[in-house]
Amino acid sequence: MPETLVSSNHVAPDATYLPYGRHCVDEDDIAAVSAVLRSGWLTTGPAVESFENAFASFVNAKHAVAVNSGTAALHAAMHVAGVGVGDEVVVPSMTFAATAGAVVYSGATPVFVDINGADLLIDPKHIDRAITEKTRAIVSVDYAGQPCDYDALRAIASRHGLTLIADACHSLGAKENGRLVGSLADLNCFSFHPVKQMTTGEGGMITTDDPAMAEKMRRFRNHGISADHHQRTDSASWFYEITDLGYNYRLTDIQCALGLSQLKKIPKWLARRRSIAELYASELVALPGVSPLSVRPDVDHAYHLYVVELDLDRLSVGRREVFEAMRKAGIGVNVHYIPVHLHPLYRERFSTVPGDLPVTQRSYERILSLPMFPTMCDADVQRVVDALRKACKT
Ligand SMILES: *Cc1c(COP(=O)(O)O)cnc(C)c1O
């Protein structure tokens, strides 16, 4: 049976509306989940370990720890990096709330640094200046699915003795110099929210080559309890110890079965995302005032998002008008992101102000995310570009 027959992309509320992202669930995914539901073991069972092992080997990391969101993955990473009250963590502001939120959960202060205007990735040349004796970690965000400059980031982190945490929630399957995201930083955090590369409904993963950190994160996701279910059943013992404060961040077997099934399709989906990006790029050449973000050399982009920048000096319309015209045409454009440091929580608690990060601010005013998901067809891309041409009428 062709797998698209029952794909959930056929059950959109309005069949002509093109969202900016859309998940894909096929019959084999449903069968994998049903098998777990019939198995009698719904959580913290064999599917968790199978998914972790498959994921670690897919991204070429030694260990993978499954948790129940990308946000929990970031929180667990902060925990094992030793981030605590009074510490500082360097983060970009051009990111989703969770990147900075995880720093705040840990009682630490996010120190926002500016990005490179061409690709919206953290700019290594601003990091040194942001580091103080309180800094514990650097978080890089592989914005839109493009890996950051990890050679530069690793060099800075090791020079200052800091942990490098990759927020890789956009970049599953991406590579830098032939090396897979998931093996580029000390700790690499992924999300399986439906809008990401693959889904478990909600879910997340951290990969690392450090066995002690992996073990510590397994405790963190389970209330800080030291024995896992194997040890408990093997020794038939009631004994366990709470060693650190942990949380319930466990991912269910139901979700891990879906994750295992989805993971197999990543190569196929990535190839499609890349061909959609190529088609966009070739079409946008003829659209003055609209340019895709640049892609660094030696990078294999994962295209979680397809982001364009509007040249406001060249267009006779503003970003808001373009956004509204696109939405009216049934195209779910979006803006990723309102910079975190501009939100009231951060302004009030950390005294950030709009002038802090000029490149982030300038980019924020010009970006627009166009629809990008593997089940889009070439005609959908054409429809987006045609609508954009009309919306940008100069
Ligand atoms: C999605 C996302 C997260 C959070 O993931 P959840 O699974 O939704 O908790 C964190 N950082 C970035 C950059 C994301 O896009």
PDBQT file of the ligand as one rigid body, heavy atoms in Angstrom, charges set to zero:
ROOT
HETATM    1  C1  LIG A 401      10.948  22.832  19.320  1.00  0.00    +0.000 C 
HETATM    2  C2  LIG A 401      12.107  23.480  19.932  1.00  0.00    +0.000 A 
HETATM    3  C3  LIG A 401      12.440  23.286  21.282  1.00  0.00    +0.000 A 
HETATM    4  C4  LIG A 401      11.566  22.604  22.277  1.00  0.00    +0.000 C 
HETATM    5  O1  LIG A 401      11.113  21.374  21.934  1.00  0.00    +0.000 OA
HETATM    6  P1  LIG A 401       9.743  20.797  22.547  1.00  0.00    +0.000 P 
HETATM    7  O2  LIG A 401       9.810  19.349  22.146  1.00  0.00    +0.000 OA
HETATM    8  O3  LIG A 401       8.620  21.537  21.928  1.00  0.00    +0.000 OA
HETATM    9  O4  LIG A 401       9.801  20.965  24.021  1.00  0.00    +0.000 OA
HETATM   10  C5  LIG A 401      13.617  23.853  21.742  1.00  0.00    +0.000 A 
HETATM   11  N1  LIG A 401      14.410  24.599  20.951  1.00  0.00    +0.000 NA
HETATM   12  C6  LIG A 401      14.106  24.821  19.656  1.00  0.00    +0.000 A 
HETATM   13  C7  LIG A 401      15.036  25.638  18.828  1.00  0.00    +0.000 C 
HETATM   14  C8  LIG A 401      12.940  24.287  19.115  1.00  0.00    +0.000 A 
HETATM   15  O5  LIG A 401      12.622  24.551  17.845  1.00  0.00    +0.000 OA
ENDROOT
TORSDOF 0
